Amino acid sequence: MGMSSRAAPRICVLKGGLSAEREVSLSSGHECAKALRVAGYEVIELDARGDVVQRLVEIAPDVVFNALHGRYGEDGCIQGILEWLRIPYTHSGVLASALAMDKERSKAAFQSADLPVVPSIIAAKEDVMARHLMAPPYVVKPNNEGSSVGVYLVPDRANSPPQLGSEMPAQVMVEAFAPGRELTTTVMGDRPLAVTDILTDGWYDYDAKYTPGGSRHVVPADIPAPIHAACLDYALRAHQVLGCRGVSRTDFRWDEGRGLDGLILLETNTQPGMTPTSLVPEQAGYCGISFSELCHWIVEDASCDR
């Protein structure tokens, strides 16, 4: 990585942004910036708005630490800007970001690597509201928003199709509901870290994910060794087939009664949350990597042409 001769490398932490996940990104960015200052970097925090290109040119950072979540920050858009400006940046590149954010295309990539996914279709919003497009239970979600924003669970034996809110796009994904426990695995470079069991009092939604106490994380997950090994293996293979870089996090469902056949890969996040309650820092900590060390590693891993 081409660092300049400046005493402390200048890191620009990109946070906030334009997506539905703005608040979480502000929190991630704030925490990462704090940790990077502790690690000895010069840090400038930038809320990624419409003037982001102009501001990046003015700041002239050695590295951009991408702490954006959701659209524009996670889908290849900001990555393309950083490639154009030739500023080394963290996490995944243009193609892997765009691919992971598009649930339909990432599932096709997973299937090509023999990774287990549930059946799904892309359909027009009005068709989804008019009739059941698959037998309940199923889930309806945007094809390209992250973090459980606008997820509708249509329960077993539901009489009528879901009435989708205005936050949902014109095209949505209808996906068979995968029952069971919610498991997740972080990949750091070429190393899967651990398996976390996420326990909630119901549907694991946006509030449960980001409210302290909204969900309990058990690390390492209390699961049989073959399931644990499969999560690590699948997460690494998902990271590789999408072409991810830096840190990613892959989410699973595991239906205990079906053994290994009950393990389903849901999706891979290329910009996972980086707040103190987040899953990735917890798994790193379990592996003996402090939050500051994790942020330092992510910066050292930064480059162009990702």
N, C-alpha and C positions, 0 to 999 in steps of 0.2 A: 504494500500500500504506500503510495507516494506522499508521505508526510513532508510538510515544508520544514524549514530550519527554525521556525518559531519555537520558543522554549516549551510551551505547552500546546499540544494540538488543539485547534479550535473546533469544537463540535457544535453543530446546530441541531437541536432537538425539535423535530417537526411534530406538532401536536394540534389537537382541536379539529380543524378542518371543517368540511361541509356535510358530513354524513350524519345519519341518525345516531351514530355512536360518538358524537362530539364530546359529550361530558366524560365518558370513560377514557377517551383519548387524552383529554386535558389532564386527567388524573394520572394516567400512565406516563405521559410526558413529563409531568412535574416530578414524579418519583424517580424516573430515570435520570433526569437532569441533576437532581440532588445527589444521586449515587455517583454520577460521572464527575461531579465537582469533588466529591470525597476521593475519587480515584486520581485526582490531579489534573483533570482536563479543564480548559477554558470552555465554558458552556454558554451558549446563547439559545434561549427558547423562542420558538417562532410559531404563532398560531397561523396555520396554513389557510389563508383566505385567497381572494382573487389576485392579490399582488405578490403571490408567493415567488414568482420568478425574479421579479425586481428586487425583492428583499434578499433572496439567496445570493444574487449577484453582489449586492451591497455588503452582506455579511462575509462573503467569500470563505466559507468554512473549509477545513481540511476533510471533514467527514460530516454527512448528514445521518443522524440517528432517527430513523423513521418510527415514530410512536403513534402514527395515525391508525385508526380502525375504520373499517367499512369502505363505502364507495370513495373513489378518487385517491384514497391513501393506501388501499389494499388490493386494488384491481388492476394495477399496472400503469395508471395515469401519472401519479407522482414519480414513479420509477422511470417512466419515459422522459419526464422533464429533467430528472437528475442525470440520466444518460446523456441527454442533449447538452446539458451544462458541464458534463464531465466532472461531476462531484461524486467521489466515492460515497456509497450509502450502504445501509444495513438491511438485513432480511432478504427476501426473495426479489428476483429481477422482474422484468416486464412480463415475460411469457408465463412464468410460474404463478405470478400474482394474478394475472387475468384468468388463467386456467383454474386455479383453486377457488376463485371467487364465483366462477360460473359453475353452479352445482351440477348441472346436466353434463357439461363437458368434463369436469373433474371425475364424475362417476364413470364416464366412458374410459377415462385413463386408468382408474382403479380396476375396472373390469379387465382391461388389457393386461394388467399385472396379476390377474387372478385373485384380486382382493374382494371380499364379500360385501356387496351392497344390496339394498332393498329395491324392488321395482318402483319406478316412478315415471310420470309423463309430464310434459310441459303443455299447458292449456291456457286458453283465454279466460280471463277473470269471469266474464259473464257466463261462460259454459260451466265453470266450476260452481257458480251460484245457482245455475238452472237445474242441475241434476248431479247425482253421485257419479263421478267418472271412474271410481273403483269402489269395491266393497269396503265399507267401514270395518275396522278403524283405519283412518288415514290422516295424514298431516298435509296442510297447505301452507306453503311458504314462498317468499320471493326467490327467484332463481339466483339473484346476485346481490343480496344484502347479507351482512354477517350478523352474528350475535343475537339470534332468537328475536329479532325485530319482526313483528307481524307474522307470528306462527300460529296457525289455527289447528287445533286437534279436533277431529271429527270422531266422536266416540263410537264404539261398537253399537250396533242397532240404532244409530241416529236416523230419525225419520226424514229430516230435511237436510239438504246440502247447506254448507256454511254461507253466511252473509258476510262478505269480506269488506273491511273498512277502506276508507279513502287512502290509507297509507300503503295499500297493496298495489303493485304495478299491473299493467294491462295483461302481462303474461306471468303465470305463476307455476310453481312445481307442485304437483300432487304426488305424494309419496306414501307408500304403505307404511303404517305405523310399526316401528320396531320396538317390541316390549322389552322390559328388563332393566338392568342396572346401567347407569351412565358411567362409563370409564373414559379416561383420557390419558394420552401419553405425549410428552414433549420430546422432540428431536433437536439436539444441539450439534450442529455440524453433521457428523456421521454417527452420532451416538444417541440412541434412545435412552432417556433418563430413568423413568419410573412409570408406574401406573397409579392413577388416583381414582378412587371411587367417590363419586359425587352424590351425596345423599340429600334429598329434599323432601318436603312434606307434600309433594304433588308434582305438577308439571314444572320442569326446570326452565323457567322463563328468564327474561331480561332482569327482573328485580332480584330473583333468587341468585342470579349469577354475580351481581355486583353489590348487593347489600350484605354487609357483614352479618352473619347469622342466618342469612337467607338460604344458604346451603352449607353442609358440612363436608369437608374434604378429608378423606382417609388416605394417607400416604404412608407406606405402600398399601394398595388395595388388598383386602383380605379375600383373595381369590385363589383357586387352584393354580399350581405351577404351570400347567400347559396353557391356561388362559392368559396368565401373566406373560409368558414367553411369546404367545401369539400377538398380544397387544404391542410389545416392543418390536417384533418382526414386521407386523403390518404397518405400524407408524413409520418405521424407517423406509419400507418399500413405497409407501404413499409419498413421503418426502422426496424420494428419489425419482419416482415415475412422473411427478409433477415438475421436477427440476428445481425444488425449493433450495434456498440457501439460508445460512444463519440458523435462526430458531424457527421451528413450526410446532403446531400442536394438533394432534389428530384425535377426534372424538369417536367413541364407540358406544354401542348398546350391546349388553350381554344378557340373553335369556338363559338363566341358570339351568333350567330343566332340559335344555337341548345340548348342553356341553359345548364343545368347540363349534358345532354347527349353529349355535345360538349367538355367536359373536359377529356383529355387523359393523362395518366402518361407515360412519355418518358423513364426516367431512374433515378436511384439513384446513387449519387456520394459519395463514402466513404472517399475520400480524397479531399474535395472541396478546391478551391483556398483560400489562406489566405493572400492576398496582401491588401493594403488599399482600392483599387477599387473593391475588391471582394464582392460577394453577401452575404456570411456568416457574415463577420464582420459588414456589413451594417445593416443586420437584427438584429444582437445582439445589435448594437448601438441604433436602433429604440426601442428595449426592455429595454434600459437603462444599457446595459452591455458593458463596454469599451473594446477596443481591448486587453488591458493588462489583464483585468479581464477574458475575454474569453480564452486567452492563459493559464492563471493560472488555470481556471476550467478544461481545457483539460488535463493539467499535473496532477492535483489532481485526475482525473478520471482514470489515467493510471493503467494498471495491466498486469499480464500474464493471460493465460487461457481465452482469450477473444473470 
